[in-house]
């Protein structure tokens, strides 16, 4: 069965350059052609000109953007307070509904969807409180420049990150 799968993939990869070129994707067409015709094994990422680890970096970017969105919707407080609240919310979701959603293969709606996205973006790497605080502070959502009237510690939280 594995041989059949490999044969199907190789057959599709053989057709891919022509299909991609016709579809207006000449960069991908050329990269796949170069990859297939390389005299020595070459990683597809290398043929595409992508650095090692690019996919993981994209997963972290997606996760962090989702965390910033969650933090922006929270009640007023310092970066540290928001990090604690967000950590607690992620923990509650992880030990509660998350398993049901993951096992069912469905993304929930609303805020639970964002929590689900955070926990599935980089499996096994749920952010800790200090990581959350740094992500929130780096976004500049709650620092002194944006004038959070409910907290006098936000500017200090942000300043400590740049020092």
Secondary structure, 3 states (H helix, E strand, C coil): CHHHHHHHHHHHHHHHHHHHHHCCCHHHHHHHHHHHHCCCCCCHHHHCCCCCCHHHHHHHHHHHHHHHHHHHCCCCCCHHHHHHHHHHHHHHHHHCCHHHHHHHCCCCCHHHHHHHHHHHHCCCCCCCHHHHHHHHHHHCCCCHHHCCCCCCCHHHHHHHHHC
